[in-house]
Amino acid sequence: MRADNSAHLVLSARRRREETRAKAVRALRELDTAGTPATFETGARAAEVSRSWLYTQPDIRAEIVADGDAHHIFFSWRCR
């Protein structure tokens, strides 16, 4: 009979998820610091994750959408 390694698999998946989220958050902060608008494309490229993964993360998605709205409002106001 084989050993039950499911606990190790769950732990590994959890760790991978946390590391990926940390990479995405760090990338968005770096974009913000650099003054680069955060979009799903720039965020995915900077964090080395897929755009579809970013869309599945509600808090990260909200931050990107809010940044895009703020950037749009700033440039709309500036162009008047």
KEPA-676173 format. One line per field, with one value per atom (N, C-alpha, C, O): x, z, y; residue number from 0; atom name. Coordinates in steps of 0.001 Angstrom, whole numbers, plus 500000, padded with zeros to 6 digits. Example, Ala and Ser with C-alpha at 12.3 -4.5 7.8 and 13.67 -1.06 7.14 Angstrom:
2
east: c(513190,512300,513200,514236,512850,513670,512900,513409)
up: c(507800,507800,507800,508465,507080,507140,507870,508039)
north: c(494310,495500,496700,496681,497750,498940,500030,501138)
num: c(0,0,0,0,1,1,1,1)
atomo: c(N,CA,C,O,N,CA,C,O)
//
This chain:
80
east: c(500838,500000,500885,501884,500518,501275,500987,499911,501964,501800,500876,500842,500148,499241,500040,500388,500320,501089,500207,500712,498914,498003,498284,498130,498688,498989,500153,500148,501132,502280,501863,502350,500969,500487,499686,499827,498856,498051,498970,498781,499956,500902,501679,501882,502107,502842,501971,502436,500731,499809,499549,499508,499373,499141,500356,500210,501537,502773,502926,503279,502663,502771,501777,502104,500571,499552,499996,499876,500510,500963,502139,502204,503056,504206,503775,504307,502814,502321,501612,501818,500776,500081,501084,500934,502108,503125,503854,504136,504159,504806,503918,504402,502627,501702,501581,501611,501446,501323,502612,502563,503745,505041,505174,505632,504776,504869,503980,504389,502779,501882,502450,502339,503052,503679,504845,505024,505630,506767,506295,506906,505211,504646,504188,504428,503529,503041,504201,504148,505238,506415,507076,507558,507092,507707,506802,507229,505556,504622,504014,503434,504147,503596,502168,501931,501216,499838,499744,500298,499050,498856,497678,496545,497952,496905,497059,498041,496113,496245,497460,498134,497735,498887,500204,501072,500355,501614,501797,502912,500718,500802,501200,502040,500599,500925,502369,503072,502805,504181,505177,506166,504921,505842,505891,506952,504748,504685,504974,505111,505065,505262,504137,504375,502903,501707,500806,501065,499760,498859,497842,497508,497370,496320,495072,494401,494757,493553,493658,492651,494856,495022,494742,494095,495221,494960,493465,492985,492731,491284,490578,489509,491148,490491,490763,490199,491615,491952,491199,491619,490089,489229,489945,489709,490801,491456,492490,492608,493227,494217,493509,493924,492459,491668,491128,491187,490599,490051,491131,490876,492328,493429,493809,494059,493853,494201,493125,493432,491873,490769,490771,490582,490985,491020,492172,492008,493332,494472,494179,494531,493542,493187,492197,492300,491226,490249,490927,490634,491833,492528,493395,493439,494084,494936,494086,494465,492945,492055,491524,491495,491108,490576,491655,491383,492880,493975,494236,494346,494334,494639,493450,493644,492227,491060,491059,490781,491374,491401,492538,492378,493673,494865,494707,495310,493919,493758,492767,492618,492093,491099,491735,491035)
up: c(500000,500000,500000,500716,499213,499101,500277,500874,500592,501656,501162,499970,502065,501740,501748,502809,500574,500444,500206,499854,500389,500072,500918,500428,502161,503003,502418,502457,501888,501268,499991,499702,499238,498011,498324,497648,499342,499752,500228,499864,501035,501535,500387,500380,499435,498282,497448,497016,497223,496447,497171,496540,498474,499269,499195,499017,499329,499273,497894,497793,496850,495483,495261,494628,495784,495657,496366,495815,497586,498352,497671,497645,497129,496426,495168,494858,494450,493230,493565,492895,494600,495021,495446,495105,496191,496649,495453,495453,494436,493225,492542,492091,492463,491791,492563,491966,493865,494684,494591,494443,494677,494582,493220,493142,492160,490817,490684,490086,491232,491159,491942,491504,493086,493868,493104,493112,492450,491669,490489,490170,489844,488751,489273,488642,490427,491035,491383,491107,491983,492354,491127,491177,490034,488800,488050,487074,488498,487810,486564,485738,486428,485282,485601,486641,484729,484988,485085,484255,486089,486261,485403,485620,484441,483638,483803,484380,483309,483397,482598,482990,481502,480674,481385,481498,481866,482526,483829,484163,484557,485807,485572,486289,484570,484264,483811,484218,482984,482483,483623,483725,484479,485577,486612,487165,486874,487888,487308,488045,485986,485301,485632,485964,485526,485690,484494,483717,484346,483220,483558,484720,482521,482725,483288,484149,482810,483299,484794,485500,485286,486731,487488,488535,486970,487634,487716,488729,486670,486672,487734,488208,488110,489090,490528,491448,490745,492094,492382,491925,493137,493299,493831,493325,494825,495395,494444,494334,493770,492806,491605,491101,491165,490044,490389,489565,491610,492032,492046,491671,492476,492509,491098,490862,490172,488788,488167,487494,488388,487831,488430,487711,489744,490397,489860,489638,489648,489118,487708,487346,486923,485557,485553,484736,486470,486577,486997,486444,487971,488442,487327,487135,486594,485499,484412,483866,484104,483077,483509,482710,484762,485265,485215,484800,485632,485631,484224,484023,483256,481896,481248,480406,481607,481084,481563,480794,482846,483416,482807,482511,482626,482128,480672,480258,479909,478484,478234,477092,479247,479041,478846,478661)
north: c(498814,500000,501253,501315,502221,503468,504392,504352,505218,506215,507328,507636,507909,509008,510319,510837,510834,512078,513295,514360,513158,514257,515499,516617,515329,516491,517282,518513,516598,517276,518001,519094,517391,518022,519283,520302,519206,520368,521487,522648,521142,522134,522778,523993,521985,522498,523436,524491,523064,523907,525219,526275,525166,526379,527304,528513,526743,527531,528178,529352,527419,527937,529078,530082,528913,529961,531234,532328,531095,532262,532959,534188,532187,532763,533511,534576,532949,533589,534893,535905,534874,536100,537160,538333,536752,537705,538324,539522,537514,538031,539060,540098,538780,539697,541013,542090,540928,542135,542958,544179,542295,542978,543666,544806,542983,543559,544794,545789,544736,545898,547079,548224,546809,547885,548500,549718,547665,548165,549011,550030,548590,549383,550733,551763,550730,551963,552887,554085,552338,553125,553747,554879,553001,553488,554462,555079,554602,555486,554878,555583,553557,552845,552419,551805,552730,552301,550776,550055,550310,548869,548427,548855,547579,546957,545454,544987,544711,543258,542790,541837,543443,543074,543393,542528,544636,544994,544224,543821,544020,543264,541816,541273,541192,539794,539668,538743,540577,540525,540735,540009,541725,542028,540899,540610,540263,539197,537820,536844,537748,536470,535476,534315,535989,535158,535433,536352,534647,534867,535961,536190,536616,537616,536949,537516,535755,535078,534795,534849,534496,534275,535566,535539,536697,537981,538258,538765,537933,538154,537307,537690,536180,535301,535708,535115,536707,537159,538455,539518,538391,539571,540818,541915,540678,541854,542444,543664,541600,542075,542701,543745,542062,542595,543980,544893,544141,545430,546507,547652,546144,547108,547545,548727,546612,546946,547821,548805,547470,548256,549660,550641,549761,551075,551917,553117,551306,552035,552523,553646,551686,552086,553228,554143,553181,554268,555566,556626,555489,556681,557256,558471,556386,556824,557487,558523,556887,557429,558797,559733,558914,560180,561254,562381,560921,561878,562397,563607,561507,561943,562629,563505,562266,562958,564407,565327,564596,565916,566728,567913,566089,566761,567203,568194,566491,566796,567918,568351,568395,569463,570799,571795)
num: c(0,0,0,0,1,1,1,1,2,2,2,2,3,3,3,3,4,4,4,4,5,5,5,5,6,6,6,6,7,7,7,7,8,8,8,8,9,9,9,9,10,10,10,10,11,11,11,11,12,12,12,12,13,13,13,13,14,14,14,14,15,15,15,15,16,16,16,16,17,17,17,17,18,18,18,18,19,19,19,19,20,20,20,20,21,21,21,21,22,22,22,22,23,23,23,23,24,24,24,24,25,25,25,25,26,26,26,26,27,27,27,27,28,28,28,28,29,29,29,29,30,30,30,30,31,31,31,31,32,32,32,32,33,33,33,33,34,34,34,34,35,35,35,35,36,36,36,36,37,37,37,37,38,38,38,38,39,39,39,39,40,40,40,40,41,41,41,41,42,42,42,42,43,43,43,43,44,44,44,44,45,45,45,45,46,46,46,46,47,47,47,47,48,48,48,48,49,49,49,49,50,50,50,50,51,51,51,51,52,52,52,52,53,53,53,53,54,54,54,54,55,55,55,55,56,56,56,56,57,57,57,57,58,58,58,58,59,59,59,59,60,60,60,60,61,61,61,61,62,62,62,62,63,63,63,63,64,64,64,64,65,65,65,65,66,66,66,66,67,67,67,67,68,68,68,68,69,69,69,69,70,70,70,70,71,71,71,71,72,72,72,72,73,73,73,73,74,74,74,74,75,75,75,75,76,76,76,76,77,77,77,77,78,78,78,78,79,79,79,79)
atomo: c(N,CA,C,O,N,CA,C,O,N,CA,C,O,N,CA,C,O,N,CA,C,O,N,CA,C,O,N,CA,C,O,N,CA,C,O,N,CA,C,O,N,CA,C,O,N,CA,C,O,N,CA,C,O,N,CA,C,O,N,CA,C,O,N,CA,C,O,N,CA,C,O,N,CA,C,O,N,CA,C,O,N,CA,C,O,N,CA,C,O,N,CA,C,O,N,CA,C,O,N,CA,C,O,N,CA,C,O,N,CA,C,O,N,CA,C,O,N,CA,C,O,N,CA,C,O,N,CA,C,O,N,CA,C,O,N,CA,C,O,N,CA,C,O,N,CA,C,O,N,CA,C,O,N,CA,C,O,N,CA,C,O,N,CA,C,O,N,CA,C,O,N,CA,C,O,N,CA,C,O,N,CA,C,O,N,CA,C,O,N,CA,C,O,N,CA,C,O,N,CA,C,O,N,CA,C,O,N,CA,C,O,N,CA,C,O,N,CA,C,O,N,CA,C,O,N,CA,C,O,N,CA,C,O,N,CA,C,O,N,CA,C,O,N,CA,C,O,N,CA,C,O,N,CA,C,O,N,CA,C,O,N,CA,C,O,N,CA,C,O,N,CA,C,O,N,CA,C,O,N,CA,C,O,N,CA,C,O,N,CA,C,O,N,CA,C,O,N,CA,C,O,N,CA,C,O,N,CA,C,O,N,CA,C,O,N,CA,C,O,N,CA,C,O,N,CA,C,O,N,CA,C,O,N,CA,C,O,N,CA,C,O,N,CA,C,O,N,CA,C,O,N,CA,C,O,N,CA,C,O)
//
